[in-house]
Amino acid sequence: MEAAGIKFMKTATKHDITCFVYENLLSNGWKSSINYENFTPKRFSARSMQIPGGSRAEFERYVDYCYLLSNNFTDVDEAAKYADKQGTSIYFSVVLYWLLSQFGVVREKDLKFCQGYFSYKMEKTSPSTRYRAGMHAWLYYNRSIIDVTVWRQKDCFDFAKRGFDIPIIKGEMPPGLNLFGFEEDRSLAKEYARRFARDSGLNFYDWINFHRKQAELLAAFDNKLEKIPK
């Protein structure tokens, strides 16, 4: 849990939270294509997702890969470099952005990388703590949300109670969870990807091809497990 990036509060305005998130974003070495403090964040709402039929298998493969890796990365994995910078959601959203767009699963012009914050009312509260909010990133495809790291709030937000046994957002959202933020320029998703690639001694194309191959290996392994007699 990225505790340093999470704010507990009794009351706060959207502007208060937006300023808090923007300060945390910059202080941890991340960027934005706009100054959040000068704009009102958009509320991202639930909307059924339509994925092109011929691309659905690839879509699910890449979403599952990013979700599972976000649950299981270790200190030696690439993702660990950004966890202490409140960058887990940024990292996996960028990986998924390029897996989906680079290999023709969705059209890049229909896909947006978003930064902002989550918020929800705490179920167990103290007199001084009623809401929780923190820096977050996700994708937006044809006005539908894709979020593979929101599960990290499971200790304080009961997903199962709201019908989300596997807390991945693919269009539909659990009641009570809010996402506010901004659609970033495509150039930021590319800049982040180049940073991640460079940090691992790769160029952009080798970096995204590495993740594609890892996703395929994971899918093949899962298929073998399904064929083992119970």
N, C-alpha and C positions, 0 to 999 in steps of 0.2 A: 504494500500500500504506500503511495507516494504522499506521506503525511504532511511533508513540508509545503505541498501545494494545495492543501485543502483548508478551507476556512469554515470554522463552526460559527454560527451566528444565531441571534434571536430575531433580529430584523435587519434588512439591508435592501437598498434600492438596486435596480439593475446597473445604475452608473457606479455605485460602490463596488459591486462584484466585478464589473467590466474593468475598472481601474486596477483592482486587485489582481485579476488574471493577466492583464497586460504587463503589469510590473513584474509578475512572476515569469512570464514568457521571456521578457528581455533579460532579466537577471540570471536566467538559466542558459542564456546563449542562443535562444530561438529568435525567430523573426516574424514579421507580419508584412503584408503588402499595404496595410493601412494602419493608421493610429486608432486603436479601438476607443480611446477616450473621447474622440471627436464624433463618434457615431453611436446610434442605438442598435444593440445586437438584435438579430433576427431570431425569432423563436422557430425552431424546426419541429414540425408536427408529424404524426404518424400518417403514412400513406402507403397503400398496397404497392408492392414492387413488381414491375414487369421486366423480366430478363428475356432477351431473344431466345427462342426455343433451342436453336442449335448451339447456344453458348451456355446453357444452364449447367451442364456437367462441369465445365471449366470454371464457371463462376463459383459453384459450391466448393470445388477443389481448392481454389485460392482463398476463399473466405475461411474454410475449415483449417487450412494450413496456418493462416495468420492467427486465428483464434487459438489453435492448439499450441503454437509456438509461444504465444503471449502467456500461456499458462505454464510453460515448461522450460523456458530458457534458463541457462545456467550462467555462472560468472565468466565462462569462456566464450559464450555466444555473443554475436554482434550486438544484439539488443541490450545486453547488460551495460554497454558503454553509455547508454542514454537514460537508464532507469533512475539514477541518482540526480538527473537533471530534469525530472518530471517529464521525460520525453517518451515514455512507453507508448502512449496513445498516438503521439506524433509519428514515431518510428513505424509502428505497424500500419497506420493509416497510409503512410507514404509507400510502404512496401506493397500494400494491397492496391493502391492507386495505379502503380506501374504494372503490376501483374495483370490487372484487368484491362488497362488501356494499351499496353505495349504489345499484347498478344491477341488483340482483336476480340476480346470478350465483350467489351462495350466500346462505344465510340467515345474518344477522349473529350470531345466537345460537350458530351452529356454528363461528364463526371467532374465533380468539384471536390477539392480538398478543403476542409473547414477546420477552423480553430475557434475556440471559445470556452464554454464551461458547461458542466452538468450542475444541476441542483435538484434537491428533493427534501421533503420534510422527514425528519428523523422519527422513527417509530418509538424509540426509547429516548426520551428527552430529559434534560435537566432544566432548571429555571432559566439558565443562560444559554442553552443550546436547543434550537428548534429546527434549524435547517443546515444542510451541508452543501457546499459548493466547491468546485475546484477546476483547475485548468484541464482542458480536454480537447481531443481532436477526433474527427470522424470524416466519412465521405458522404457525398450527396449525389445520387444518380437519378436523373429525371424526377426531381422533387421527392425522392425517397431516401431515407437515411440508411447508411451501412456503418455499423459500429461493432468492431470485434474486440474491444478492450473495456467496454462498460461493465463487464462481469467483475472487474476489480473492485466494484462497490458492493459486492455481495455480503460483506460483513455487516454493512449498515442498511442495506436495501434488500428486501425480501423479494427476489425475482420469482421464485416458485409460487409464492402466494398470488402473484399477478399473472400466472400462466406461462412463465418463461423458464422452463427446466434447463435449457442451455441459453444463457443470457447473451445472445447475439442479436443485434437489431438489424433486421433486413426489411425495412419498411414499417412494420408494426412496432409500436413502443409500449413498454409496460406503463400502466397508469401511475401517475405520481412522479415519474422521472421526467425532467425537463432538460432540453438542450438549447442553449442560446449561443449565438456566435456569428461568424462571418464566413462567407465564401471567399477563399483566398485566390489570388491570381495563380494560374498554372505555373508560372515561373518559380513560385515558392516551392511547389512540390518537386520541381526539377532541381532546384538549388539544394533542398534537403537530401534528395536521392544522391546527388553528386557528392555531398558531404559524407553520407553513410558509406558510399563506395570508396571514396578516398581514404576514409578512416580504416578501411579493411584492405587497402592496397590494391584496389580494383578500379577499372573505369566503369562508367554507368552501365554499359551494355553487358559486361561480364558480371556485374553485380546483380542485375535483374535476371540474367540467365541462370545464375547460381540459385536464386530463390525459386525460379520456375522448376529447375531440376529437383530441388528439395521438396517442393510441393508434389511433384509427380512420384517421387520415391515414397513419400508418406502415403499418398493415395494407393499406390501399389501394395504397400505393406498392410494397409487397412483391408484391402480386397482379399489378401491372403488369409488374414485373420477371420474374415467372414466365412471363408470356405472350410475352415477347420471344424470337423464334427464336434458338436457339444457333448 
